[in-house]
Amino acid sequence: MWLKLVIVILLALILISLFSGLFFLMKDTGGRGRLVTALSVRIGLTVLLMALIAWGFWAGQLAWHAPWLQ
């Protein structure tokens, strides 16, 4: 159960990073690199999310529940 909660939290953080990057793209004129930082954070969170999902399937905590797979 905790793994699913962590996955949802990571998805929310990825969305926040996505919209902060959009904000910096539209409004940041100083060139301080905040857009690159937002992109780097989003990539790192996505890699962590994919690793958690893979570990969840490997450990048996996540499973497919599609009727055509059973």
mmCIF file of the N, C-alpha and C atoms, coordinates in Angstrom:
data_MODEL
# 
_entry.id   MODEL 
# 
loop_
_atom_site.group_PDB 
_atom_site.id 
_atom_site.type_symbol 
_atom_site.label_atom_id 
_atom_site.label_alt_id 
_atom_site.label_comp_id 
_atom_site.label_asym_id 
_atom_site.label_entity_id 
_atom_site.label_seq_id 
_atom_site.pdbx_PDB_ins_code 
_atom_site.Cartn_x 
_atom_site.Cartn_y 
_atom_site.Cartn_z 
_atom_site.occupancy 
_atom_site.B_iso_or_equiv 
_atom_site.pdbx_formal_charge 
_atom_site.auth_seq_id 
_atom_site.auth_comp_id 
_atom_site.auth_asym_id 
_atom_site.auth_atom_id 
_atom_site.pdbx_PDB_model_num 
ATOM 1   N N  . MET A 1 1  ? 0.814  -1.194  0.000   1.00 0.00 ? 1  MET A N  1 
ATOM 2   C CA . MET A 1 1  ? 0.000  0.000   0.000   1.00 0.00 ? 1  MET A CA 1 
ATOM 3   C C  . MET A 1 1  ? 0.861  1.262   0.000   1.00 0.00 ? 1  MET A C  1 
ATOM 4   N N  . TRP A 1 2  ? 1.983  1.211   0.734   1.00 0.00 ? 2  TRP A N  1 
ATOM 5   C CA . TRP A 1 2  ? 2.830  2.400   0.798   1.00 0.00 ? 2  TRP A CA 1 
ATOM 6   C C  . TRP A 1 2  ? 3.475  2.697   -0.554  1.00 0.00 ? 2  TRP A C  1 
ATOM 7   N N  . LEU A 1 3  ? 3.719  1.670   -1.338  1.00 0.00 ? 3  LEU A N  1 
ATOM 8   C CA . LEU A 1 3  ? 4.340  1.866   -2.646  1.00 0.00 ? 3  LEU A CA 1 
ATOM 9   C C  . LEU A 1 3  ? 3.413  2.641   -3.576  1.00 0.00 ? 3  LEU A C  1 
ATOM 10  N N  . LYS A 1 4  ? 2.140  2.320   -3.546  1.00 0.00 ? 4  LYS A N  1 
ATOM 11  C CA . LYS A 1 4  ? 1.180  3.040   -4.388  1.00 0.00 ? 4  LYS A CA 1 
ATOM 12  C C  . LYS A 1 4  ? 1.067  4.501   -3.964  1.00 0.00 ? 4  LYS A C  1 
ATOM 13  N N  . LEU A 1 5  ? 1.141  4.762   -2.668  1.00 0.00 ? 5  LEU A N  1 
ATOM 14  C CA . LEU A 1 5  ? 1.095  6.130   -2.175  1.00 0.00 ? 5  LEU A CA 1 
ATOM 15  C C  . LEU A 1 5  ? 2.326  6.911   -2.625  1.00 0.00 ? 5  LEU A C  1 
ATOM 16  N N  . VAL A 1 6  ? 3.478  6.291   -2.565  1.00 0.00 ? 6  VAL A N  1 
ATOM 17  C CA . VAL A 1 6  ? 4.714  6.943   -3.018  1.00 0.00 ? 6  VAL A CA 1 
ATOM 18  C C  . VAL A 1 6  ? 4.651  7.219   -4.518  1.00 0.00 ? 6  VAL A C  1 
ATOM 19  N N  . ILE A 1 7  ? 4.087  6.307   -5.289  1.00 0.00 ? 7  ILE A N  1 
ATOM 20  C CA . ILE A 1 7  ? 3.956  6.505   -6.736  1.00 0.00 ? 7  ILE A CA 1 
ATOM 21  C C  . ILE A 1 7  ? 3.040  7.679   -7.033  1.00 0.00 ? 7  ILE A C  1 
ATOM 22  N N  . VAL A 1 8  ? 1.933  7.796   -6.329  1.00 0.00 ? 8  VAL A N  1 
ATOM 23  C CA . VAL A 1 8  ? 1.009  8.919   -6.538  1.00 0.00 ? 8  VAL A CA 1 
ATOM 24  C C  . VAL A 1 8  ? 1.671  10.238  -6.143  1.00 0.00 ? 8  VAL A C  1 
ATOM 25  N N  . ILE A 1 9  ? 2.424  10.235  -5.047  1.00 0.00 ? 9  ILE A N  1 
ATOM 26  C CA . ILE A 1 9  ? 3.126  11.449  -4.632  1.00 0.00 ? 9  ILE A CA 1 
ATOM 27  C C  . ILE A 1 9  ? 4.169  11.852  -5.668  1.00 0.00 ? 9  ILE A C  1 
ATOM 28  N N  . LEU A 1 10 ? 4.905  10.880  -6.201  1.00 0.00 ? 10 LEU A N  1 
ATOM 29  C CA . LEU A 1 10 ? 5.894  11.182  -7.242  1.00 0.00 ? 10 LEU A CA 1 
ATOM 30  C C  . LEU A 1 10 ? 5.232  11.734  -8.498  1.00 0.00 ? 10 LEU A C  1 
ATOM 31  N N  . LEU A 1 11 ? 4.073  11.189  -8.862  1.00 0.00 ? 11 LEU A N  1 
ATOM 32  C CA . LEU A 1 11 ? 3.350  11.724  -10.022 1.00 0.00 ? 11 LEU A CA 1 
ATOM 33  C C  . LEU A 1 11 ? 2.938  13.170  -9.790  1.00 0.00 ? 11 LEU A C  1 
ATOM 34  N N  . ALA A 1 12 ? 2.475  13.478  -8.581  1.00 0.00 ? 12 ALA A N  1 
ATOM 35  C CA . ALA A 1 12 ? 2.097  14.860  -8.259  1.00 0.00 ? 12 ALA A CA 1 
ATOM 36  C C  . ALA A 1 12 ? 3.319  15.783  -8.316  1.00 0.00 ? 12 ALA A C  1 
ATOM 37  N N  . LEU A 1 13 ? 4.466  15.317  -7.799  1.00 0.00 ? 13 LEU A N  1 
ATOM 38  C CA . LEU A 1 13 ? 5.684  16.125  -7.852  1.00 0.00 ? 13 LEU A CA 1 
ATOM 39  C C  . LEU A 1 13 ? 6.156  16.338  -9.287  1.00 0.00 ? 13 LEU A C  1 
ATOM 40  N N  . ILE A 1 14 ? 5.990  15.341  -10.136 1.00 0.00 ? 14 ILE A N  1 
ATOM 41  C CA . ILE A 1 14 ? 6.358  15.485  -11.546 1.00 0.00 ? 14 ILE A CA 1 
ATOM 42  C C  . ILE A 1 14 ? 5.474  16.534  -12.217 1.00 0.00 ? 14 ILE A C  1 
ATOM 43  N N  . LEU A 1 15 ? 4.185  16.519  -11.914 1.00 0.00 ? 15 LEU A N  1 
ATOM 44  C CA . LEU A 1 15 ? 3.280  17.532  -12.481 1.00 0.00 ? 15 LEU A CA 1 
ATOM 45  C C  . LEU A 1 15 ? 3.626  18.928  -11.982 1.00 0.00 ? 15 LEU A C  1 
ATOM 46  N N  . ILE A 1 16 ? 3.963  19.054  -10.708 1.00 0.00 ? 16 ILE A N  1 
ATOM 47  C CA . ILE A 1 16 ? 4.362  20.359  -10.175 1.00 0.00 ? 16 ILE A CA 1 
ATOM 48  C C  . ILE A 1 16 ? 5.619  20.853  -10.873 1.00 0.00 ? 16 ILE A C  1 
ATOM 49  N N  . SER A 1 17 ? 6.580  19.964  -11.075 1.00 0.00 ? 17 SER A N  1 
ATOM 50  C CA . SER A 1 17 ? 7.807  20.340  -11.762 1.00 0.00 ? 17 SER A CA 1 
ATOM 51  C C  . SER A 1 17 ? 7.537  20.717  -13.221 1.00 0.00 ? 17 SER A C  1 
ATOM 52  N N  . LEU A 1 18 ? 6.604  20.007  -13.837 1.00 0.00 ? 18 LEU A N  1 
ATOM 53  C CA . LEU A 1 18 ? 6.241  20.315  -15.225 1.00 0.00 ? 18 LEU A CA 1 
ATOM 54  C C  . LEU A 1 18 ? 5.670  21.724  -15.340 1.00 0.00 ? 18 LEU A C  1 
ATOM 55  N N  . PHE A 1 19 ? 4.751  22.070  -14.454 1.00 0.00 ? 19 PHE A N  1 
ATOM 56  C CA . PHE A 1 19 ? 4.128  23.384  -14.540 1.00 0.00 ? 19 PHE A CA 1 
ATOM 57  C C  . PHE A 1 19 ? 5.062  24.492  -14.057 1.00 0.00 ? 19 PHE A C  1 
ATOM 58  N N  . SER A 1 20 ? 5.965  24.197  -13.140 1.00 0.00 ? 20 SER A N  1 
ATOM 59  C CA . SER A 1 20 ? 6.943  25.216  -12.769 1.00 0.00 ? 20 SER A CA 1 
ATOM 60  C C  . SER A 1 20 ? 7.897  25.470  -13.938 1.00 0.00 ? 20 SER A C  1 
ATOM 61  N N  . GLY A 1 21 ? 8.260  24.435  -14.665 1.00 0.00 ? 21 GLY A N  1 
ATOM 62  C CA . GLY A 1 21 ? 9.081  24.622  -15.862 1.00 0.00 ? 21 GLY A CA 1 
ATOM 63  C C  . GLY A 1 21 ? 8.369  25.443  -16.914 1.00 0.00 ? 21 GLY A C  1 
ATOM 64  N N  . LEU A 1 22 ? 7.070  25.205  -17.074 1.00 0.00 ? 22 LEU A N  1 
ATOM 65  C CA . LEU A 1 22 ? 6.286  26.018  -18.011 1.00 0.00 ? 22 LEU A CA 1 
ATOM 66  C C  . LEU A 1 22 ? 6.257  27.469  -17.566 1.00 0.00 ? 22 LEU A C  1 
ATOM 67  N N  . PHE A 1 23 ? 6.082  27.696  -16.279 1.00 0.00 ? 23 PHE A N  1 
ATOM 68  C CA . PHE A 1 23 ? 6.078  29.067  -15.756 1.00 0.00 ? 23 PHE A CA 1 
ATOM 69  C C  . PHE A 1 23 ? 7.418  29.740  -16.012 1.00 0.00 ? 23 PHE A C  1 
ATOM 70  N N  . PHE A 1 24 ? 8.516  29.041  -15.733 1.00 0.00 ? 24 PHE A N  1 
ATOM 71  C CA . PHE A 1 24 ? 9.842  29.622  -15.955 1.00 0.00 ? 24 PHE A CA 1 
ATOM 72  C C  . PHE A 1 24 ? 10.097 29.861  -17.440 1.00 0.00 ? 24 PHE A C  1 
ATOM 73  N N  . LEU A 1 25 ? 9.557  29.022  -18.295 1.00 0.00 ? 25 LEU A N  1 
ATOM 74  C CA . LEU A 1 25 ? 9.716  29.206  -19.730 1.00 0.00 ? 25 LEU A CA 1 
ATOM 75  C C  . LEU A 1 25 ? 9.011  30.470  -20.196 1.00 0.00 ? 25 LEU A C  1 
ATOM 76  N N  . MET A 1 26 ? 7.823  30.722  -19.638 1.00 0.00 ? 26 MET A N  1 
ATOM 77  C CA . MET A 1 26 ? 7.036  31.858  -20.084 1.00 0.00 ? 26 MET A CA 1 
ATOM 78  C C  . MET A 1 26 ? 7.460  33.171  -19.426 1.00 0.00 ? 26 MET A C  1 
ATOM 79  N N  . LYS A 1 27 ? 7.845  33.146  -18.158 1.00 0.00 ? 27 LYS A N  1 
ATOM 80  C CA . LYS A 1 27 ? 8.039  34.392  -17.411 1.00 0.00 ? 27 LYS A CA 1 
ATOM 81  C C  . LYS A 1 27 ? 9.482  34.718  -17.063 1.00 0.00 ? 27 LYS A C  1 
ATOM 82  N N  . ASP A 1 28 ? 10.377 33.761  -17.096 1.00 0.00 ? 28 ASP A N  1 
ATOM 83  C CA . ASP A 1 28 ? 11.746 33.996  -16.667 1.00 0.00 ? 28 ASP A CA 1 
ATOM 84  C C  . ASP A 1 28 ? 12.544 34.614  -17.800 1.00 0.00 ? 28 ASP A C  1 
ATOM 85  N N  . THR A 1 29 ? 12.962 35.860  -17.615 1.00 0.00 ? 29 THR A N  1 
ATOM 86  C CA . THR A 1 29 ? 13.748 36.541  -18.651 1.00 0.00 ? 29 THR A CA 1 
ATOM 87  C C  . THR A 1 29 ? 15.198 36.733  -18.228 1.00 0.00 ? 29 THR A C  1 
ATOM 88  N N  . GLY A 1 30 ? 15.522 36.408  -16.984 1.00 0.00 ? 30 GLY A N  1 
ATOM 89  C CA . GLY A 1 30 ? 16.868 36.656  -16.481 1.00 0.00 ? 30 GLY A CA 1 
ATOM 90  C C  . GLY A 1 30 ? 17.894 35.627  -16.923 1.00 0.00 ? 30 GLY A C  1 
ATOM 91  N N  . GLY A 1 31 ? 17.466 34.464  -17.357 1.00 0.00 ? 31 GLY A N  1 
ATOM 92  C CA . GLY A 1 31 ? 18.410 33.445  -17.783 1.00 0.00 ? 31 GLY A CA 1 
ATOM 93  C C  . GLY A 1 31 ? 19.182 32.836  -16.625 1.00 0.00 ? 31 GLY A C  1 
ATOM 94  N N  . ARG A 1 32 ? 18.520 32.626  -15.506 1.00 0.00 ? 32 ARG A N  1 
ATOM 95  C CA . ARG A 1 32 ? 19.199 32.093  -14.331 1.00 0.00 ? 32 ARG A CA 1 
ATOM 96  C C  . ARG A 1 32 ? 19.237 30.575  -14.317 1.00 0.00 ? 32 ARG A C  1 
ATOM 97  N N  . GLY A 1 33 ? 18.708 29.928  -15.306 1.00 0.00 ? 33 GLY A N  1 
ATOM 98  C CA . GLY A 1 33 ? 18.793 28.479  -15.388 1.00 0.00 ? 33 GLY A CA 1 
ATOM 99  C C  . GLY A 1 33 ? 17.730 27.740  -14.605 1.00 0.00 ? 33 GLY A C  1 
ATOM 100 N N  . ARG A 1 34 ? 16.679 28.443  -14.200 1.00 0.00 ? 34 ARG A N  1 
ATOM 101 C CA . ARG A 1 34 ? 15.639 27.757  -13.431 1.00 0.00 ? 34 ARG A CA 1 
ATOM 102 C C  . ARG A 1 34 ? 14.860 26.766  -14.284 1.00 0.00 ? 34 ARG A C  1 
ATOM 103 N N  . LEU A 1 35 ? 14.753 27.020  -15.572 1.00 0.00 ? 35 LEU A N  1 
ATOM 104 C CA . LEU A 1 35 ? 14.078 26.080  -16.462 1.00 0.00 ? 35 LEU A CA 1 
ATOM 105 C C  . LEU A 1 35 ? 14.866 24.771  -16.560 1.00 0.00 ? 35 LEU A C  1 
ATOM 106 N N  . VAL A 1 36 ? 16.165 24.873  -16.667 1.00 0.00 ? 36 VAL A N  1 
ATOM 107 C CA . VAL A 1 36 ? 17.019 23.681  -16.735 1.00 0.00 ? 36 VAL A CA 1 
ATOM 108 C C  . VAL A 1 36 ? 16.949 22.911  -15.419 1.00 0.00 ? 36 VAL A C  1 
ATOM 109 N N  . THR A 1 37 ? 16.894 23.622  -14.304 1.00 0.00 ? 37 THR A N  1 
ATOM 110 C CA . THR A 1 37 ? 16.781 22.970  -13.003 1.00 0.00 ? 37 THR A CA 1 
ATOM 111 C C  . THR A 1 37 ? 15.451 22.229  -12.888 1.00 0.00 ? 37 THR A C  1 
ATOM 112 N N  . ALA A 1 38 ? 14.365 22.871  -13.341 1.00 0.00 ? 38 ALA A N  1 
ATOM 113 C CA . ALA A 1 38 ? 13.054 22.213  -13.296 1.00 0.00 ? 38 ALA A CA 1 
ATOM 114 C C  . ALA A 1 38 ? 13.043 20.963  -14.173 1.00 0.00 ? 38 ALA A C  1 
ATOM 115 N N  . LEU A 1 39 ? 13.684 21.029  -15.334 1.00 0.00 ? 39 LEU A N  1 
ATOM 116 C CA . LEU A 1 39 ? 13.770 19.867  -16.215 1.00 0.00 ? 39 LEU A CA 1 
ATOM 117 C C  . LEU A 1 39 ? 14.594 18.752  -15.571 1.00 0.00 ? 39 LEU A C  1 
ATOM 118 N N  . SER A 1 40 ? 15.698 19.117  -14.937 1.00 0.00 ? 40 SER A N  1 
ATOM 119 C CA . SER A 1 40 ? 16.544 18.112  -14.281 1.00 0.00 ? 40 SER A CA 1 
ATOM 120 C C  . SER A 1 40 ? 15.810 17.434  -13.131 1.00 0.00 ? 40 SER A C  1 
ATOM 121 N N  . VAL A 1 41 ? 15.064 18.206  -12.369 1.00 0.00 ? 41 VAL A N  1 
ATOM 122 C CA . VAL A 1 41 ? 14.283 17.630  -11.269 1.00 0.00 ? 41 VAL A CA 1 
ATOM 123 C C  . VAL A 1 41 ? 13.228 16.680  -11.820 1.00 0.00 ? 41 VAL A C  1 
ATOM 124 N N  . ARG A 1 42 ? 12.564 17.086  -12.891 1.00 0.00 ? 42 ARG A N  1 
ATOM 125 C CA . ARG A 1 42 ? 11.523 16.236  -13.482 1.00 0.00 ? 42 ARG A CA 1 
ATOM 126 C C  . ARG A 1 42 ? 12.104 14.934  -14.032 1.00 0.00 ? 42 ARG A C  1 
ATOM 127 N N  . ILE A 1 43 ? 13.256 14.998  -14.650 1.00 0.00 ? 43 ILE A N  1 
ATOM 128 C CA . ILE A 1 43 ? 13.891 13.787  -15.169 1.00 0.00 ? 43 ILE A CA 1 
ATOM 129 C C  . ILE A 1 43 ? 14.297 12.863  -14.023 1.00 0.00 ? 43 ILE A C  1 
ATOM 130 N N  . GLY A 1 44 ? 14.851 13.431  -12.970 1.00 0.00 ? 44 GLY A N  1 
ATOM 131 C CA . GLY A 1 44 ? 15.232 12.623  -11.822 1.00 0.00 ? 44 GLY A CA 1 
ATOM 132 C C  . GLY A 1 44 ? 14.033 11.959  -11.161 1.00 0.00 ? 44 GLY A C  1 
ATOM 133 N N  . LEU A 1 45 ? 12.937 12.698  -11.012 1.00 0.00 ? 45 LEU A N  1 
ATOM 134 C CA . LEU A 1 45 ? 11.722 12.124  -10.433 1.00 0.00 ? 45 LEU A CA 1 
ATOM 135 C C  . LEU A 1 45 ? 11.142 11.027  -11.323 1.00 0.00 ? 45 LEU A C  1 
ATOM 136 N N  . THR A 1 46 ? 11.218 11.211  -12.621 1.00 0.00 ? 46 THR A N  1 
ATOM 137 C CA . THR A 1 46 ? 10.695 10.208  -13.547 1.00 0.00 ? 46 THR A CA 1 
ATOM 138 C C  . THR A 1 46 ? 11.525 8.922   -13.498 1.00 0.00 ? 46 THR A C  1 
ATOM 139 N N  . VAL A 1 47 ? 12.835 9.063   -13.413 1.00 0.00 ? 47 VAL A N  1 
ATOM 140 C CA . VAL A 1 47 ? 13.688 7.880   -13.294 1.00 0.00 ? 47 VAL A CA 1 
ATOM 141 C C  . VAL A 1 47 ? 13.388 7.144   -11.994 1.00 0.00 ? 47 VAL A C  1 
ATOM 142 N N  . LEU A 1 48 ? 13.212 7.890   -10.907 1.00 0.00 ? 48 LEU A N  1 
ATOM 143 C CA . LEU A 1 48 ? 12.865 7.277   -9.630  1.00 0.00 ? 48 LEU A CA 1 
ATOM 144 C C  . LEU A 1 48 ? 11.510 6.588   -9.699  1.00 0.00 ? 48 LEU A C  1 
ATOM 145 N N  . LEU A 1 49 ? 10.547 7.212   -10.371 1.00 0.00 ? 49 LEU A N  1 
ATOM 146 C CA . LEU A 1 49 ? 9.221  6.608   -10.524 1.00 0.00 ? 49 LEU A CA 1 
ATOM 147 C C  . LEU A 1 49 ? 9.290  5.307   -11.313 1.00 0.00 ? 49 LEU A C  1 
ATOM 148 N N  . MET A 1 50 ? 10.024 5.294   -12.414 1.00 0.00 ? 50 MET A N  1 
ATOM 149 C CA . MET A 1 50 ? 10.148 4.077   -13.215 1.00 0.00 ? 50 MET A CA 1 
ATOM 150 C C  . MET A 1 50 ? 10.853 2.971   -12.430 1.00 0.00 ? 50 MET A C  1 
ATOM 151 N N  . ALA A 1 51 ? 11.863 3.344   -11.649 1.00 0.00 ? 51 ALA A N  1 
ATOM 152 C CA . ALA A 1 51 ? 12.563 2.344   -10.839 1.00 0.00 ? 51 ALA A CA 1 
ATOM 153 C C  . ALA A 1 51 ? 11.639 1.767   -9.766  1.00 0.00 ? 51 ALA A C  1 
ATOM 154 N N  . LEU A 1 52 ? 10.815 2.609   -9.142  1.00 0.00 ? 52 LEU A N  1 
ATOM 155 C CA . LEU A 1 52 ? 9.871  2.117   -8.137  1.00 0.00 ? 52 LEU A CA 1 
ATOM 156 C C  . LEU A 1 52 ? 8.816  1.206   -8.744  1.00 0.00 ? 52 LEU A C  1 
ATOM 157 N N  . ILE A 1 53 ? 8.324  1.552   -9.921  1.00 0.00 ? 53 ILE A N  1 
ATOM 158 C CA . ILE A 1 53 ? 7.329  0.712   -10.581 1.00 0.00 ? 53 ILE A CA 1 
ATOM 159 C C  . ILE A 1 53 ? 7.938  -0.637  -10.963 1.00 0.00 ? 53 ILE A C  1 
ATOM 160 N N  . ALA A 1 54 ? 9.150  -0.607  -11.502 1.00 0.00 ? 54 ALA A N  1 
ATOM 161 C CA . ALA A 1 54 ? 9.818  -1.867  -11.855 1.00 0.00 ? 54 ALA A CA 1 
ATOM 162 C C  . ALA A 1 54 ? 10.057 -2.715  -10.617 1.00 0.00 ? 54 ALA A C  1 
ATOM 163 N N  . TRP A 1 55 ? 10.514 -2.088  -9.528  1.00 0.00 ? 55 TRP A N  1 
ATOM 164 C CA . TRP A 1 55 ? 10.731 -2.833  -8.293  1.00 0.00 ? 55 TRP A CA 1 
ATOM 165 C C  . TRP A 1 55 ? 9.416  -3.383  -7.740  1.00 0.00 ? 55 TRP A C  1 
ATOM 166 N N  . GLY A 1 56 ? 8.335  -2.617  -7.867  1.00 0.00 ? 56 GLY A N  1 
ATOM 167 C CA . GLY A 1 56 ? 7.034  -3.082  -7.393  1.00 0.00 ? 56 GLY A CA 1 
ATOM 168 C C  . GLY A 1 56 ? 6.562  -4.316  -8.140  1.00 0.00 ? 56 GLY A C  1 
ATOM 169 N N  . PHE A 1 57 ? 6.762  -4.347  -9.441  1.00 0.00 ? 57 PHE A N  1 
ATOM 170 C CA . PHE A 1 57 ? 6.394  -5.540  -10.216 1.00 0.00 ? 57 PHE A CA 1 
ATOM 171 C C  . PHE A 1 57 ? 7.310  -6.712  -9.884  1.00 0.00 ? 57 PHE A C  1 
ATOM 172 N N  . TRP A 1 58 ? 8.592  -6.448  -9.722  1.00 0.00 ? 58 TRP A N  1 
ATOM 173 C CA . TRP A 1 58 ? 9.546  -7.522  -9.413  1.00 0.00 ? 58 TRP A CA 1 
ATOM 174 C C  . TRP A 1 58 ? 9.280  -8.119  -8.034  1.00 0.00 ? 58 TRP A C  1 
ATOM 175 N N  . ALA A 1 59 ? 8.932  -7.250  -7.069  1.00 0.00 ? 59 ALA A N  1 
ATOM 176 C CA . ALA A 1 59 ? 8.700  -7.718  -5.704  1.00 0.00 ? 59 ALA A CA 1 
ATOM 177 C C  . ALA A 1 59 ? 7.304  -8.295  -5.515  1.00 0.00 ? 59 ALA A C  1 
ATOM 178 N N  . GLY A 1 60 ? 6.427  -8.109  -6.482  1.00 0.00 ? 60 GLY A N  1 
ATOM 179 C CA . GLY A 1 60 ? 5.085  -8.651  -6.370  1.00 0.00 ? 60 GLY A CA 1 
ATOM 180 C C  . GLY A 1 60 ? 4.095  -7.737  -5.679  1.00 0.00 ? 60 GLY A C  1 
ATOM 181 N N  . GLN A 1 61 ? 4.489  -6.512  -5.382  1.00 0.00 ? 61 GLN A N  1 
ATOM 182 C CA . GLN A 1 61 ? 3.573  -5.578  -4.742  1.00 0.00 ? 61 GLN A CA 1 
ATOM 183 C C  . GLN A 1 61 ? 2.627  -4.930  -5.740  1.00 0.00 ? 61 GLN A C  1 
ATOM 184 N N  . LEU A 1 62 ? 3.009  -4.893  -6.998  1.00 0.00 ? 62 LEU A N  1 
ATOM 185 C CA . LEU A 1 62 ? 2.156  -4.391  -8.071  1.00 0.00 ? 62 LEU A CA 1 
ATOM 186 C C  . LEU A 1 62 ? 1.863  -5.547  -9.026  1.00 0.00 ? 62 LEU A C  1 
ATOM 187 N N  . ALA A 1 63 ? 0.671  -5.537  -9.604  1.00 0.00 ? 63 ALA A N  1 
ATOM 188 C CA . ALA A 1 63 ? 0.312  -6.596  -10.534 1.00 0.00 ? 63 ALA A CA 1 
ATOM 189 C C  . ALA A 1 63 ? -0.673 -6.059  -11.557 1.00 0.00 ? 63 ALA A C  1 
ATOM 190 N N  . TRP A 1 64 ? -0.699 -6.693  -12.716 1.00 0.00 ? 64 TRP A N  1 
ATOM 191 C CA . TRP A 1 64 ? -1.669 -6.352  -13.740 1.00 0.00 ? 64 TRP A CA 1 
ATOM 192 C C  . TRP A 1 64 ? -3.027 -6.938  -13.356 1.00 0.00 ? 64 TRP A C  1 
ATOM 193 N N  . HIS A 1 65 ? -4.072 -6.186  -13.517 1.00 0.00 ? 65 HIS A N  1 
ATOM 194 C CA . HIS A 1 65 ? -5.421 -6.678  -13.230 1.00 0.00 ? 65 HIS A CA 1 
ATOM 195 C C  . HIS A 1 65 ? -6.317 -6.584  -14.456 1.00 0.00 ? 65 HIS A C  1 
ATOM 196 N N  . ALA A 1 66 ? -5.736 -6.544  -15.628 1.00 0.00 ? 66 ALA A N  1 
ATOM 197 C CA . ALA A 1 66 ? -6.505 -6.492  -16.857 1.00 0.00 ? 66 ALA A CA 1 
ATOM 198 C C  . ALA A 1 66 ? -7.102 -7.866  -17.139 1.00 0.00 ? 66 ALA A C  1 
ATOM 199 N N  . PRO A 1 67 ? -8.381 -7.911  -17.528 1.00 0.00 ? 67 PRO A N  1 
ATOM 200 C CA . PRO A 1 67 ? -9.027 -9.220  -17.740 1.00 0.00 ? 67 PRO A CA 1 
ATOM 201 C C  . PRO A 1 67 ? -8.420 -10.017 -18.895 1.00 0.00 ? 67 PRO A C  1 
ATOM 202 N N  . TRP A 1 68 ? -7.837 -9.358  -19.888 1.00 0.00 ? 68 TRP A N  1 
ATOM 203 C CA . TRP A 1 68 ? -7.276 -10.101 -21.018 1.00 0.00 ? 68 TRP A CA 1 
ATOM 204 C C  . TRP A 1 68 ? -5.897 -10.681 -20.707 1.00 0.00 ? 68 TRP A C  1 
ATOM 205 N N  . LEU A 1 69 ? -5.326 -10.340 -19.562 1.00 0.00 ? 69 LEU A N  1 
ATOM 206 C CA . LEU A 1 69 ? -4.026 -10.883 -19.170 1.00 0.00 ? 69 LEU A CA 1 
ATOM 207 C C  . LEU A 1 69 ? -4.154 -12.081 -18.243 1.00 0.00 ? 69 LEU A C  1 
ATOM 208 N N  . GLN A 1 70 ? -5.355 -12.459 -17.873 1.00 0.00 ? 70 GLN A N  1 
ATOM 209 C CA . GLN A 1 70 ? -5.539 -13.546 -16.911 1.00 0.00 ? 70 GLN A CA 1 
ATOM 210 C C  . GLN A 1 70 ? -5.992 -14.814 -17.551 1.00 0.00 ? 70 GLN A C  1 
# 
